[in-house]
Amino acid sequence: MRYSKVYLDSMGYELGPVVVTSEELEERLAPLYKKLNIPKGQIVEWTGIRERRWWEPGYPLSRGAAAAAKKALAASNVKPADIGALIYTSVFKTQFEPATACHIGAEIGIGSDAFICDINNACLAAVNGMMAIANQIELGQIRAGMVVSCETSRHINEITIKHLLENPRMDEFIYVVTPFTGGSGASAILLTDGSFSKPGRRLRGGAVCADPRYHDICRWEIDPLGDGKYQEMTKTDALAVLKHGEKLGGKTWRKFQDILGWTAEDIDKTVCHQVARKNQEVMLKTMGIPPEKDFITYPFLGNIGSVSLPITAAIADERGFLQPGEKVVFGGIGSGLNCIILGWEW
């Protein structure tokens, strides 16, 4: 994929207000740790995540997404009526239907000619949304479009803690521990054709690869328990995700280099989907990028699913880590397995 008419105009984000440390989670898991003889500090040791954010109980996801969207609009010359596409990309939605994007569109006052929908693709959905809007801009169908996301981790953490305390077995702990990496937040990315302000942050192109053979190694599902009851649970083979994700990431990176002609030496900065320490190390090693070129948020925000990459990019830009003229790479690997790498001239 190559692009010539797409620019990142502005970004906005919202953080869950409740800070939850890994130590707090382990205190709640103390009976399990004692029974299985697990030493304290394992969450930080395994993931590098010291804390994450939660929303207050009952917080509407559409409110977080709308707040991030309003911040992106406030930082831009684009008006709600100018937005030709609004895509909501989170794992969590306010209801089965209609699309959560419709609720957010009403909140921000989007025009009646807009293309409005939800896209779901685990942690990479926001990047998929960016590509969908970029394609519409490149084709001249719209001048501006926005991708919004809002994820929550509170309820799945509560469910998982309860499940583990009721089923204190090592095999259960290994495969359902993933939610403890999760965080909560919202993000918005506004893309345009560059006609609303002085163009900058230009999207040059990217590469996509998938390996659906491994669709079952990381799942978030609702299992029927009988009598009309269901149990929500996540199950992840973390080692398999790391192993097969590394191979897929390498394939995507080689494809990306072929498309744009960029080498590892050409890349000034990277922003990757935030999973945990080992995943970041493997991704950077695969790309041949030194750690100092990468901006991370997972130690204090955890993995916020589809929000992770855009919120990390927004914070990196806000703090001056991304500078005008730099070649910047957005990259991530998500359940499925899917991998996307995008290249920007900042």
BELQUIQUI-V716723 format. One record per residue. N is the residue number from 1. RES is the residue in one letter. OMEGA is omega in whole degrees, 0 to 359 (NA if undefined). NEAR is the number of other C-alpha atoms within 10 Angstrom. D_CENTER is the distance of its C-alpha to the mean C-alpha in Angstrom with 1 decimal. Layout:
n=[N | N]
res=[RES | RES]
omega=[OMEGA | OMEGA]
near=[NEAR | NEAR]
d_center=[D_CENTER | D_CENTER]
//
This chain:
n=[1 | 2 | 3 | 4 | 5 | 6 | 7 | 8 | 9 | 10 | 11 | 12 | 13 | 14 | 15 | 16 | 17 | 18 | 19 | 20 | 21 | 22 | 23 | 24 | 25 | 26 | 27 | 28 | 29 | 30 | 31 | 32 | 33 | 34 | 35 | 36 | 37 | 38 | 39 | 40 | 41 | 42 | 43 | 44 | 45 | 46 | 47 | 48 | 49 | 50 | 51 | 52 | 53 | 54 | 55 | 56 | 57 | 58 | 59 | 60 | 61 | 62 | 63 | 64 | 65 | 66 | 67 | 68 | 69 | 70 | 71 | 72 | 73 | 74 | 75 | 76 | 77 | 78 | 79 | 80 | 81 | 82 | 83 | 84 | 85 | 86 | 87 | 88 | 89 | 90 | 91 | 92 | 93 | 94 | 95 | 96 | 97 | 98 | 99 | 100 | 101 | 102 | 103 | 104 | 105 | 106 | 107 | 108 | 109 | 110 | 111 | 112 | 113 | 114 | 115 | 116 | 117 | 118 | 119 | 120 | 121 | 122 | 123 | 124 | 125 | 126 | 127 | 128 | 129 | 130 | 131 | 132 | 133 | 134 | 135 | 136 | 137 | 138 | 139 | 140 | 141 | 142 | 143 | 144 | 145 | 146 | 147 | 148 | 149 | 150 | 151 | 152 | 153 | 154 | 155 | 156 | 157 | 158 | 159 | 160 | 161 | 162 | 163 | 164 | 165 | 166 | 167 | 168 | 169 | 170 | 171 | 172 | 173 | 174 | 175 | 176 | 177 | 178 | 179 | 180 | 181 | 182 | 183 | 184 | 185 | 186 | 187 | 188 | 189 | 190 | 191 | 192 | 193 | 194 | 195 | 196 | 197 | 198 | 199 | 200 | 201 | 202 | 203 | 204 | 205 | 206 | 207 | 208 | 209 | 210 | 211 | 212 | 213 | 214 | 215 | 216 | 217 | 218 | 219 | 220 | 221 | 222 | 223 | 224 | 225 | 226 | 227 | 228 | 229 | 230 | 231 | 232 | 233 | 234 | 235 | 236 | 237 | 238 | 239 | 240 | 241 | 242 | 243 | 244 | 245 | 246 | 247 | 248 | 249 | 250 | 251 | 252 | 253 | 254 | 255 | 256 | 257 | 258 | 259 | 260 | 261 | 262 | 263 | 264 | 265 | 266 | 267 | 268 | 269 | 270 | 271 | 272 | 273 | 274 | 275 | 276 | 277 | 278 | 279 | 280 | 281 | 282 | 283 | 284 | 285 | 286 | 287 | 288 | 289 | 290 | 291 | 292 | 293 | 294 | 295 | 296 | 297 | 298 | 299 | 300 | 301 | 302 | 303 | 304 | 305 | 306 | 307 | 308 | 309 | 310 | 311 | 312 | 313 | 314 | 315 | 316 | 317 | 318 | 319 | 320 | 321 | 322 | 323 | 324 | 325 | 326 | 327 | 328 | 329 | 330 | 331 | 332 | 333 | 334 | 335 | 336 | 337 | 338 | 339 | 340 | 341 | 342 | 343 | 344 | 345 | 346]
res=[M | R | Y | S | K | V | Y | L | D | S | M | G | Y | E | L | G | P | V | V | V | T | S | E | E | L | E | E | R | L | A | P | L | Y | K | K | L | N | I | P | K | G | Q | I | V | E | W | T | G | I | R | E | R | R | W | W | E | P | G | Y | P | L | S | R | G | A | A | A | A | A | K | K | A | L | A | A | S | N | V | K | P | A | D | I | G | A | L | I | Y | T | S | V | F | K | T | Q | F | E | P | A | T | A | C | H | I | G | A | E | I | G | I | G | S | D | A | F | I | C | D | I | N | N | A | C | L | A | A | V | N | G | M | M | A | I | A | N | Q | I | E | L | G | Q | I | R | A | G | M | V | V | S | C | E | T | S | R | H | I | N | E | I | T | I | K | H | L | L | E | N | P | R | M | D | E | F | I | Y | V | V | T | P | F | T | G | G | S | G | A | S | A | I | L | L | T | D | G | S | F | S | K | P | G | R | R | L | R | G | G | A | V | C | A | D | P | R | Y | H | D | I | C | R | W | E | I | D | P | L | G | D | G | K | Y | Q | E | M | T | K | T | D | A | L | A | V | L | K | H | G | E | K | L | G | G | K | T | W | R | K | F | Q | D | I | L | G | W | T | A | E | D | I | D | K | T | V | C | H | Q | V | A | R | K | N | Q | E | V | M | L | K | T | M | G | I | P | P | E | K | D | F | I | T | Y | P | F | L | G | N | I | G | S | V | S | L | P | I | T | A | A | I | A | D | E | R | G | F | L | Q | P | G | E | K | V | V | F | G | G | I | G | S | G | L | N | C | I | I | L | G | W | E | W]
omega=[174 | 180 | 179 | 188 | 189 | 182 | 173 | 186 | 182 | 179 | 175 | 178 | 179 | 180 | 171 | 187 | 186 | 179 | 180 | 182 | 176 | 178 | 178 | 179 | 181 | 175 | 178 | 179 | 186 | 178 | 177 | 180 | 181 | 182 | 183 | 179 | 178 | 180 | 178 | 178 | 185 | 181 | 178 | 181 | 183 | 191 | 186 | 182 | 181 | 181 | 177 | 181 | 171 | 168 | 171 | 179 | 177 | 182 | 181 | 180 | 180 | 179 | 178 | 180 | 179 | 178 | 178 | 180 | 180 | 177 | 178 | 178 | 180 | 181 | 186 | 172 | 180 | 177 | 180 | 180 | 179 | 185 | 182 | 178 | 176 | 184 | 176 | 194 | 185 | 171 | 182 | 179 | 182 | 177 | 178 | 176 | 356 | 179 | 177 | 178 | 179 | 178 | 181 | 177 | 177 | 181 | 184 | 176 | 181 | 183 | 185 | 181 | 187 | 171 | 186 | 179 | 172 | 172 | 181 | 175 | 178 | 188 | 182 | 187 | 180 | 178 | 173 | 178 | 178 | 179 | 179 | 179 | 178 | 179 | 179 | 178 | 182 | 179 | 180 | 181 | 179 | 177 | 183 | 177 | 183 | 173 | 180 | 179 | 172 | 182 | 177 | 180 | 184 | 190 | 180 | 173 | 179 | 180 | 183 | 178 | 179 | 181 | 182 | 178 | 177 | 181 | 187 | 180 | 182 | 180 | 176 | 182 | 183 | 188 | 180 | 183 | 185 | 181 | 182 | 172 | 190 | 176 | 182 | 179 | 180 | 181 | 175 | 176 | 182 | 178 | 179 | 175 | 178 | 185 | 184 | 180 | 178 | 184 | 175 | 179 | 186 | 176 | 182 | 179 | 181 | 181 | 180 | 173 | 179 | 173 | 185 | 174 | 185 | 181 | 186 | 182 | 175 | 187 | 172 | 191 | 176 | 182 | 176 | 180 | 184 | 180 | 178 | 181 | 181 | 178 | 176 | 183 | 171 | 179 | 184 | 169 | 189 | 180 | 178 | 177 | 180 | 182 | 184 | 176 | 178 | 179 | 180 | 178 | 178 | 179 | 180 | 180 | 178 | 178 | 178 | 180 | 178 | 183 | 185 | 182 | 178 | 174 | 178 | 180 | 180 | 186 | 179 | 183 | 176 | 172 | 183 | 172 | 186 | 179 | 179 | 186 | 184 | 180 | 178 | 181 | 181 | 181 | 181 | 177 | 179 | 182 | 183 | 182 | 178 | 184 | 184 | 177 | 185 | 178 | 183 | 174 | 186 | 181 | 183 | 177 | 183 | 179 | 182 | 176 | 183 | 181 | 191 | 183 | 180 | 180 | 177 | 177 | 181 | 180 | 178 | 179 | 180 | 183 | 176 | 179 | 178 | 186 | 179 | 178 | 181 | 171 | 186 | 179 | 168 | 180 | 178 | 175 | 182 | 179 | 178 | 349 | 177 | 176 | 177 | 174 | 180 | 179 | 183 | 165 | 189 | NA]
near=[13 | 15 | 18 | 13 | 20 | 27 | 25 | 24 | 28 | 23 | 29 | 27 | 27 | 21 | 20 | 21 | 13 | 13 | 17 | 17 | 16 | 21 | 16 | 12 | 16 | 19 | 12 | 14 | 17 | 17 | 14 | 21 | 19 | 12 | 12 | 13 | 11 | 12 | 10 | 16 | 12 | 14 | 20 | 18 | 11 | 12 | 19 | 19 | 24 | 19 | 23 | 28 | 24 | 22 | 22 | 12 | 8 | 8 | 12 | 14 | 23 | 25 | 17 | 25 | 29 | 27 | 23 | 26 | 30 | 18 | 18 | 24 | 22 | 14 | 13 | 15 | 14 | 22 | 15 | 19 | 14 | 18 | 25 | 23 | 28 | 24 | 29 | 30 | 31 | 29 | 20 | 20 | 21 | 14 | 8 | 8 | 9 | 12 | 17 | 25 | 27 | 19 | 17 | 24 | 24 | 11 | 16 | 16 | 13 | 20 | 16 | 11 | 11 | 18 | 16 | 21 | 17 | 22 | 19 | 17 | 20 | 22 | 27 | 27 | 24 | 29 | 26 | 20 | 27 | 21 | 21 | 16 | 28 | 27 | 18 | 18 | 25 | 17 | 12 | 11 | 12 | 20 | 24 | 30 | 30 | 27 | 30 | 35 | 37 | 32 | 29 | 26 | 24 | 21 | 15 | 18 | 22 | 14 | 15 | 21 | 22 | 13 | 16 | 18 | 17 | 10 | 13 | 17 | 13 | 15 | 9 | 14 | 20 | 13 | 15 | 23 | 19 | 22 | 23 | 24 | 28 | 27 | 29 | 28 | 30 | 30 | 33 | 32 | 28 | 26 | 28 | 28 | 23 | 19 | 14 | 15 | 12 | 7 | 16 | 16 | 23 | 24 | 23 | 19 | 20 | 25 | 22 | 19 | 19 | 20 | 15 | 11 | 9 | 16 | 15 | 15 | 18 | 22 | 16 | 17 | 12 | 12 | 11 | 11 | 9 | 7 | 6 | 6 | 9 | 12 | 11 | 13 | 17 | 18 | 19 | 19 | 16 | 16 | 10 | 13 | 22 | 16 | 12 | 15 | 26 | 20 | 15 | 21 | 27 | 19 | 17 | 24 | 27 | 16 | 17 | 23 | 16 | 13 | 15 | 16 | 10 | 14 | 15 | 13 | 9 | 12 | 18 | 19 | 23 | 26 | 26 | 24 | 30 | 30 | 29 | 21 | 17 | 12 | 22 | 19 | 13 | 17 | 23 | 18 | 14 | 17 | 16 | 14 | 20 | 14 | 14 | 10 | 16 | 18 | 19 | 26 | 24 | 26 | 19 | 18 | 28 | 27 | 30 | 31 | 31 | 31 | 32 | 32 | 26 | 27 | 29 | 23 | 25 | 20 | 18 | 20 | 17 | 12 | 10 | 9 | 14 | 23 | 16 | 12 | 13 | 15 | 20 | 25 | 20 | 19 | 25 | 24 | 28 | 22 | 23 | 22 | 23 | 23 | 25 | 23 | 23 | 25 | 25 | 24 | 20 | 21]
d_center=[21.0 | 22.5 | 22.3 | 24.9 | 24.4 | 20.8 | 19.8 | 16.9 | 19.0 | 17.2 | 14.1 | 14.0 | 12.2 | 13.5 | 13.5 | 14.8 | 18.5 | 19.3 | 18.9 | 19.2 | 20.3 | 20.3 | 24.0 | 24.1 | 22.3 | 24.8 | 27.6 | 26.8 | 26.7 | 30.1 | 32.2 | 30.0 | 29.9 | 33.7 | 34.5 | 32.4 | 33.5 | 30.0 | 30.3 | 28.3 | 25.4 | 23.8 | 20.3 | 20.4 | 22.4 | 20.1 | 16.7 | 17.6 | 15.8 | 18.5 | 17.0 | 14.2 | 14.4 | 15.5 | 16.6 | 20.4 | 21.6 | 21.6 | 19.4 | 18.6 | 15.0 | 16.5 | 17.9 | 14.8 | 13.3 | 16.9 | 17.2 | 14.3 | 15.8 | 19.2 | 18.3 | 17.1 | 20.4 | 22.4 | 21.5 | 22.6 | 25.8 | 24.1 | 25.4 | 24.0 | 26.7 | 25.6 | 22.3 | 22.9 | 19.6 | 17.1 | 14.2 | 12.2 | 9.2 | 8.3 | 9.7 | 12.2 | 14.8 | 17.9 | 20.2 | 20.7 | 22.2 | 22.4 | 19.0 | 17.1 | 16.9 | 20.7 | 20.7 | 18.5 | 20.8 | 23.8 | 22.5 | 22.1 | 25.2 | 24.0 | 26.9 | 28.4 | 27.9 | 24.1 | 22.1 | 20.0 | 17.9 | 14.8 | 12.8 | 11.4 | 10.0 | 8.0 | 4.6 | 5.9 | 7.3 | 6.5 | 8.0 | 10.6 | 11.3 | 12.0 | 14.2 | 16.0 | 16.9 | 17.8 | 20.2 | 21.8 | 22.4 | 23.8 | 26.1 | 27.3 | 26.4 | 24.6 | 24.6 | 21.4 | 18.2 | 15.2 | 11.7 | 10.8 | 8.4 | 9.5 | 8.8 | 11.7 | 12.8 | 16.5 | 18.1 | 16.8 | 17.9 | 21.2 | 21.7 | 21.0 | 23.4 | 26.0 | 25.8 | 26.2 | 29.0 | 30.7 | 30.2 | 30.5 | 30.3 | 28.7 | 27.6 | 25.7 | 24.2 | 23.0 | 21.1 | 19.7 | 18.8 | 15.0 | 14.3 | 15.8 | 12.8 | 10.8 | 10.5 | 10.6 | 9.8 | 9.6 | 9.1 | 11.3 | 12.1 | 15.7 | 17.1 | 20.9 | 23.8 | 24.9 | 27.8 | 26.8 | 27.1 | 27.8 | 25.5 | 23.1 | 19.7 | 20.6 | 18.6 | 20.8 | 19.3 | 17.2 | 17.4 | 16.0 | 17.2 | 17.1 | 19.0 | 19.3 | 22.0 | 19.5 | 18.0 | 19.5 | 18.4 | 15.3 | 15.9 | 15.3 | 18.5 | 21.5 | 24.7 | 28.1 | 30.5 | 33.5 | 35.3 | 32.5 | 30.2 | 26.7 | 24.5 | 20.7 | 19.4 | 16.9 | 18.4 | 17.1 | 19.3 | 17.4 | 20.1 | 20.0 | 16.3 | 17.0 | 20.1 | 19.2 | 15.8 | 17.9 | 20.3 | 17.9 | 16.2 | 19.8 | 20.8 | 18.0 | 18.8 | 22.5 | 22.0 | 20.1 | 23.0 | 25.5 | 24.1 | 23.8 | 26.3 | 24.3 | 24.9 | 23.2 | 25.9 | 25.0 | 21.4 | 21.5 | 18.0 | 14.7 | 11.1 | 9.0 | 5.8 | 7.2 | 9.0 | 12.6 | 15.6 | 17.0 | 14.0 | 13.8 | 17.6 | 17.7 | 15.4 | 17.4 | 20.6 | 20.0 | 19.5 | 22.4 | 20.6 | 22.0 | 19.8 | 21.1 | 19.4 | 15.9 | 14.2 | 12.6 | 11.5 | 11.2 | 14.9 | 14.9 | 11.5 | 10.6 | 7.4 | 5.8 | 4.0 | 2.6 | 3.7 | 3.5 | 4.6 | 6.5 | 7.8 | 8.9 | 10.5 | 12.1 | 13.5 | 14.6 | 16.4 | 17.8 | 19.3 | 20.9 | 19.2 | 18.6 | 22.1 | 23.7 | 24.9 | 22.5 | 20.9 | 17.2 | 14.8 | 11.1 | 10.3 | 8.4 | 9.8 | 8.9 | 11.5 | 14.3 | 14.5 | 12.8 | 12.3 | 11.8 | 13.2 | 14.1 | 17.0 | 17.8 | 21.1 | 20.3]
//
